[in-house]
Amino acid sequence: MVLYNLSIFSYHAFIRIASLFNHKAKLWVRGRKDIFGHIEKTLSQKIKQGDKVIWFHCASLGEFEQGRPVLEELKKQGYKIVLTFFSPSGYENRKDYDKADAVFYLPIDTKNNAHKFISLVKPQAAMFVKYEFWLNYLNELRDKKIPFYLVSGVFRPRQHFFKWYGKNFFRALTQFKTLFVQDENSLSLLKEHGLTNIELAGDTRFDRVMEIARNKKSFSEIQSFCADQKIIMAGSSWPKDEELLLKILKNLEREVKLILVPHEVDDASMADTLARLKNSGLSYGRYTEGNFADKRILVIDTIGMLSQLYQYAHVAFVGGGFNNGIHNILEVLAHNVPVAFGPNYHKFVEAHEAEKLGIAEPVHNEAELFAFCSSLLSDDAKRRQLSAKIGQYMQGKTGATEKVCRSLRS
């Protein structure tokens, strides 16, 4: 623990220096200023003596969406929810989330902070989503005999838990009441290392994306742009992705249109994207009735729409696969839409499963992406067949939320 605590203090010092010139680091530091004063004041207003409190912790926005179905189900059961985030991308986007009674940045993981935070929140249980193993917090929960759980965990042999230098982290895994894991590989790996506090529950993201698809909104401007054309939907795209998409669009029939949702939508990034499109596209923010007649590309410059927009797609491409890793393909599959992505997808269980079933396809270059899109856009029967297969796959994957909540009730 000595080395662990030194690493925590070193990280804190590094992030404070980085905050002088990095916006996200600045938010990280500023959000933790007088954090305990903020926590104490908020809890005194939101939580009453006798309330049943569950603490949910998420690293960032993606983990929040993953744990959200469990959080909301427990909220329905009458629990008060205290939600914490490590990163600004989570906190700044969900600090006003109405299903949580209190939302905070997680104070840095020191022994004193962990003791003070747990003493203030007084949770009946704690839920950690997918990642984030803060040893001082886990030790404090253990010492106070407060059960804690992992939701939608994924484990791989090369992770630090299973290395000689990761003994403290592996020991922490043994202290969880239950590790709810996503897949058989994680279950088998943990069993091989002697753990028994494991349950194969599946991935709660399936429940979340299916709920979004069931309650989809309509967008009149998007419908007008699409008209009766075939639509390629590109979600969370990076410049490399966009380069390939623009090339294949030139070789597809004129009736095919592209809706592009870049990963970065700040002013500078949007200006770069629109410059690459030249006169072939326009942004959603500048969209007005009638000014899109000669445009084949619509660029979405508004945050929060992506998961709803796949309903308009005939085929989809999810970005990130030519960078550090693909983004969320489940949002696409929830709308029964076949999806392609770049070659960096190996850490994503759902991508492997979808590829094996033939409902998703990794592509390595322009030719492969063109073949994927053109074959499905030109063959309605094939596309309908794939859509039905996707629907069966997604329905078979739901239910993780109920498994987790049922276990908590027992």
C-alpha atoms as one frame of an Amber mdcrd trajectory, in Angstrom:
protein
   0.000   0.000   0.000   2.952   2.354   0.514   3.773   2.366  -3.202   0.085
   2.700  -4.059  -0.339   5.728  -1.813   2.824   7.306  -3.244   1.418   6.836
  -6.751  -1.826   8.537  -5.702   0.019  11.561  -4.322   2.229  11.682  -7.430
  -0.801  11.618  -9.702  -2.414  14.398  -7.700   0.712  16.539  -8.040   0.919
  15.818 -11.771  -2.730  16.710 -12.413  -2.352  19.992 -10.527   0.578  20.939
 -12.744  -1.312  19.828 -15.852  -4.278  21.988 -14.812  -2.212  25.080 -15.625
  -2.496  24.359 -19.347  -5.043  21.523 -19.797  -8.781  22.267 -19.638  -9.877
  18.825 -18.429  -7.208  18.777 -15.753  -8.344  22.234 -14.653 -11.909  20.961
 -14.272 -10.608  17.931 -12.334  -8.783  20.163  -9.836 -11.418  22.898  -9.622
 -14.192  20.350  -9.086 -12.411  18.999  -5.998 -11.807  22.383  -4.381 -13.417
  22.346  -0.914 -14.978  19.043  -1.983 -15.895  17.936   1.534 -17.592  21.222
   2.318 -19.682  20.738  -0.815 -20.426  17.102   0.039 -21.433  17.864   3.617
 -23.719  20.744   2.629 -25.399  18.789  -0.185 -25.964  15.657   1.867 -27.490
  17.666   4.722 -30.057  18.981   2.241 -30.710  15.788   0.253 -30.298  12.856
   2.648 -32.252  12.417   5.870 -31.524  10.198   8.845 -32.971   6.779   8.178
 -32.710   7.014   4.373 -31.349   3.937   2.628 -28.336   5.167   0.648 -26.438
   3.418  -2.136 -23.200   4.889  -3.424 -22.559   4.490  -7.149 -19.114   5.251
  -8.546 -18.286   5.583 -12.244 -14.999   6.518 -13.840 -16.564   8.547 -16.603
 -19.624   9.049 -18.784 -19.388   5.687 -20.532 -19.352   3.769 -17.260 -22.263
   5.866 -16.035 -24.370   4.816 -19.018 -23.378   1.227 -18.321 -24.462   1.351
 -14.690 -27.435   3.609 -15.243 -30.064   0.841 -15.605 -29.094  -0.608 -12.205
 -29.013   2.833 -10.607 -32.454   3.736 -11.906 -33.965   0.405 -10.879 -32.626
   0.811  -7.331 -33.950   4.358  -7.277 -37.415   2.971  -8.066 -37.055   0.671
  -5.068 -36.751   3.672  -2.751 -33.007   3.998  -2.287 -31.296   7.356  -2.138
 -28.477   7.519  -4.671 -25.114   9.217  -4.207 -23.247   9.244  -7.531 -19.547
  10.017  -7.920 -17.272  10.422 -10.927 -13.521  10.396 -11.296 -13.358  12.318
 -14.577 -14.736  15.678 -15.705 -16.405  14.121 -18.759 -18.657  12.197 -16.399
 -19.303  14.806 -13.745 -19.714  17.833 -15.997 -22.262  16.002 -18.168 -24.253
  14.401 -15.344 -23.926  16.753 -12.358 -27.634  17.633 -12.723 -28.815  14.045
 -13.284 -32.244  13.926 -11.663 -32.249  10.226 -10.702 -29.332  10.764  -8.308
 -29.924  12.576  -5.051 -26.359  13.897  -4.970 -23.567  13.969  -7.566 -19.922
  14.643  -6.702 -16.397  14.335  -7.939 -14.734  11.502  -6.031 -12.189  12.936
  -3.587  -8.689  11.669  -4.299  -8.106   8.196  -2.859  -6.233   8.743   0.384
  -6.951   6.904   3.615  -8.228  10.065   5.330 -10.418  11.060   2.401 -11.915
   7.579   2.144 -12.726   7.567   5.872 -14.287  11.026   5.744 -16.308  10.356
   2.579 -17.762   7.038   3.777 -18.549   8.547   7.190 -20.502  11.354   5.529
 -22.386   9.277   2.941 -23.086   6.297   5.221 -24.027   3.985   2.340 -25.778
   0.675   2.881 -23.928  -0.628  -0.164 -21.513   0.621  -2.832 -21.559  -0.146
  -6.563 -18.504   0.249  -8.791 -19.156   0.135 -12.529 -16.841  -1.924 -14.782
 -13.517  -0.401 -13.674 -12.154   1.839 -10.913 -10.568  -0.003  -7.996  -9.585
   2.612  -5.419  -7.893   0.642  -2.657  -8.320   3.066   0.234 -12.039   3.392
  -0.440 -12.424  -0.377  -0.746 -10.515  -0.926   2.506 -12.681   1.623   4.288
 -15.868  -0.070   3.070 -14.478  -3.432   4.182 -13.535  -2.112   7.639 -17.012
  -0.636   8.076 -18.564  -3.928   6.879 -20.400  -2.181   4.034 -20.935  -4.589
   1.102 -19.618  -3.464  -2.270 -20.225  -4.812  -5.747 -18.782  -4.593  -9.244
 -21.261  -4.142 -12.113 -20.503  -5.311 -15.675 -16.893  -6.202 -14.978 -14.579
  -7.477 -17.701 -11.309  -9.244 -16.921  -8.419 -10.264 -19.180  -5.264 -12.278
 -18.363  -2.887  -9.369 -18.975  -4.524  -7.060 -16.457  -2.523  -6.008 -13.428
  -4.654  -8.091 -11.015  -2.916 -11.198 -12.294   0.668  -9.865 -12.271   3.163
 -10.122  -9.428   2.939  -6.369  -8.856  -0.867  -6.395  -8.664  -1.323  -8.431
  -5.481  -3.061  -5.594  -3.614  -5.557  -5.168  -6.433  -6.231  -8.899  -6.661
  -6.750  -8.998  -2.901  -9.296  -6.215  -3.324 -11.259  -8.386  -5.757 -11.683
 -10.991  -3.025 -13.329  -8.379  -0.802 -16.213  -7.578  -3.153 -19.525  -9.068
  -2.089 -20.152  -9.992  -5.737 -18.288  -9.375  -8.973 -20.988  -9.262 -11.657
 -19.127 -10.004 -14.880 -20.138  -9.586 -18.493 -18.846 -12.747 -20.136 -17.791
 -16.377 -19.754 -14.106 -15.539 -20.299 -14.084 -13.227 -17.279 -15.926 -15.809
 -15.192 -13.492 -18.587 -16.118 -10.413 -16.409 -15.537 -11.502 -15.386 -12.052
 -12.396 -18.956 -11.149  -8.965 -20.103 -12.330  -7.455 -17.717  -9.792  -9.566
 -19.096  -6.969 -12.308 -16.461  -6.721 -15.823 -17.611  -5.868 -17.602 -14.270
  -5.339 -18.523 -14.099  -9.032 -21.785 -14.097 -10.968 -22.230 -14.076 -14.726
 -24.856 -11.354 -15.161 -24.098  -9.989 -18.610 -23.670  -6.402 -19.713 -26.128
  -3.835 -18.358 -25.450  -1.646 -21.408 -27.755  -3.915 -23.408 -30.640  -2.987
 -21.116 -29.782   0.691 -21.422 -29.508   0.857 -25.210 -32.668  -1.203 -25.697
 -34.546   1.196 -23.434 -33.288   4.146 -25.508 -34.371   2.428 -28.723 -37.844
   1.687 -27.328 -38.314   5.328 -26.328 -36.792   6.917 -29.408 -37.561  10.497
 -30.317 -38.234  11.800 -33.793 -36.380  14.712 -35.384 -38.288  16.436 -38.157
 -35.181  18.063 -39.672 -33.391  14.710 -39.835 -36.428  13.088 -41.425 -36.550
  15.852 -44.027 -32.883  15.388 -44.833 -33.247  11.626 -45.145 -36.464  11.755
 -47.195 -36.641   8.397 -48.993 -32.873   8.039 -49.462 -30.597   5.299 -48.171
 -28.649   6.492 -45.126 -25.190   5.676 -43.831 -24.896   6.756 -40.210 -21.393
   7.395 -38.863 -21.150   7.720 -35.083 -18.243   9.102 -33.033 -16.113   9.500
 -36.137 -12.486  10.615 -36.200 -10.695  12.255 -39.165  -9.359   8.896 -40.449
 -12.884   7.443 -40.356 -14.298  10.471 -42.133 -11.639  10.274 -44.838 -12.738
   6.718 -45.716 -16.429   7.572 -45.547 -16.061  10.522 -47.921 -14.159   8.379
 -50.401 -16.761   5.609 -50.505 -19.649   8.066 -50.669 -18.314   9.367 -54.003
 -18.576   5.859 -55.435 -22.027   5.044 -54.100 -25.287   5.928 -55.819 -26.396
   9.543 -55.621 -29.423   8.486 -53.560 -27.173   7.459 -50.651 -26.659  10.096
 -47.958 -24.356  10.288 -44.958 -25.158  11.525 -41.460 -21.904  12.234 -39.663
 -21.593  12.583 -35.882 -17.955  13.497 -35.113 -16.391  12.406 -31.849 -15.259
  15.988 -31.220 -17.859  18.727 -31.718 -16.028  21.781 -30.393 -15.867  24.778
 -32.714 -12.347  24.091 -34.001 -13.020  20.394 -34.697 -16.312  21.154 -36.427
 -14.641  23.788 -38.594 -12.033  21.211 -39.672 -14.712  18.635 -40.465 -16.814
  21.024 -42.524 -13.710  22.230 -44.366 -12.951  18.651 -45.423 -16.498  18.298
 -46.755 -16.158  21.455 -48.846 -19.585  22.076 -50.368 -21.032  18.587 -49.998
 -22.317  18.918 -46.441 -23.785  21.252 -43.865 -24.031  21.262 -40.096 -27.199
  20.474 -38.159 -26.899  23.785 -36.315 -27.142  25.689 -39.624 -29.845  23.473
 -41.049 -32.967  25.208 -42.307 -35.827  23.872 -44.367 -34.808  23.719 -48.004
 -31.095  24.530 -47.758 -30.096  20.866 -47.901 -31.484  19.956 -51.322 -28.053
  19.545 -52.934 -26.314  18.178 -49.839 -25.452  14.522 -49.300 -23.896  14.929
 -45.867 -25.389  16.243 -42.638 -22.942  16.857 -39.788 -24.409  16.717 -36.289
 -22.823  19.407 -34.130 -25.053  18.831 -31.090 -24.129  16.584 -28.158 -26.555
  13.926 -26.940 -28.370  12.989 -30.153 -26.281  10.088 -31.427 -28.011   7.143
 -29.740 -31.356   8.333 -31.102 -30.190   8.944 -34.660 -29.375   5.349 -35.572
 -33.101   4.838 -36.164 -32.629   6.611 -39.508 -29.741   4.415 -40.659 -29.782
   1.617 -43.206 -26.157   0.803 -42.374 -23.815   2.324 -39.814 -20.147   2.884
 -39.157 -18.816   3.425 -35.635 -15.589   5.383 -35.300 -12.464   4.944 -33.234
 -11.297   1.669 -34.738  -8.445   3.383 -36.570  -7.444   5.064 -33.292  -7.394
   3.678 -29.749 -10.532   1.568 -29.981 -14.085   1.542 -31.277 -16.906   3.434
 -29.670 -20.295   2.039 -28.683 -21.718  -0.377 -31.278 -24.592  -1.455 -29.025
 -26.410   1.830 -29.661 -26.429   0.857 -33.342 -27.479  -2.754 -32.839 -30.343
  -1.682 -30.563 -31.945  -0.221 -33.700 -31.336  -3.488 -35.644 -28.837  -1.780
 -37.948 -25.788  -3.646 -39.380 -22.548  -1.934 -38.382 -18.938  -1.724 -39.531
 -15.918  -0.466 -37.588 -12.152  -0.150 -37.864  -9.585  -2.839 -36.971  -8.929
  -1.866 -33.345 -11.840  -3.666 -31.687 -10.182  -6.569 -29.875 -10.939  -5.402
 -26.330 -14.670  -5.240 -26.979 -16.584  -8.442 -26.245 -19.741  -7.363 -28.061
 -17.765  -6.557 -31.225 -16.293 -10.066 -31.309 -19.695 -11.638 -30.740 -21.350
  -9.503 -33.403 -18.595 -10.293 -35.908 -18.952 -14.046 -35.328 -22.707 -13.784
 -35.887 -22.186 -11.833 -39.104 -24.135  -8.791 -37.904 -21.074  -6.543 -37.708
 -17.929  -6.316 -39.776 -14.444  -4.980 -39.095 -12.938  -3.131 -42.057  -9.315
  -2.270 -42.703  -9.504   0.014 -45.716 -11.657   1.877 -48.195 -12.362  -1.181
 -50.362 -13.700  -3.225 -47.441 -15.892  -0.402 -46.180 -17.268   0.187 -49.672
 -18.053  -3.527 -50.081 -19.869  -3.614 -46.745 -22.017  -0.550 -47.447 -22.761
  -1.197 -51.111 -23.783  -4.841 -50.603 -26.302  -3.973 -47.903 -27.614  -0.756
 -49.444 -28.308  -2.522 -52.733 -29.931  -5.634 -51.252 -33.001  -4.880 -49.127
 -33.767  -8.537 -48.466 -30.264  -9.209 -47.139 -30.440  -6.143 -44.935 -33.836
  -7.154 -43.501 -32.504 -10.624 -42.768 -29.535  -9.162 -40.904 -31.794  -6.786
 -38.985 -33.911  -9.709 -37.759 -30.776 -11.536 -36.647 -29.565  -8.452 -34.792
 -32.911  -8.185 -33.012 -32.667 -11.775 -31.792 -29.117 -11.218 -30.554 -30.004
  -8.052 -28.644 -33.103  -9.533 -27.017 -31.070 -12.508 -25.873 -28.568 -10.228
 -24.176 -30.976  -8.183 -22.036 -31.710  -8.884 -18.390 -28.389  -8.096 -16.672
 -29.988  -5.311 -14.633 -32.578  -7.670 -13.186 -29.901 -10.230 -12.306 -27.874
  -7.648 -10.393 -30.861  -6.168  -8.558 -32.251  -9.610  -7.723 -28.943 -10.578
  -6.165 -28.911  -7.389  -4.119 -32.411  -8.132  -2.803 -31.501 -11.644  -1.664
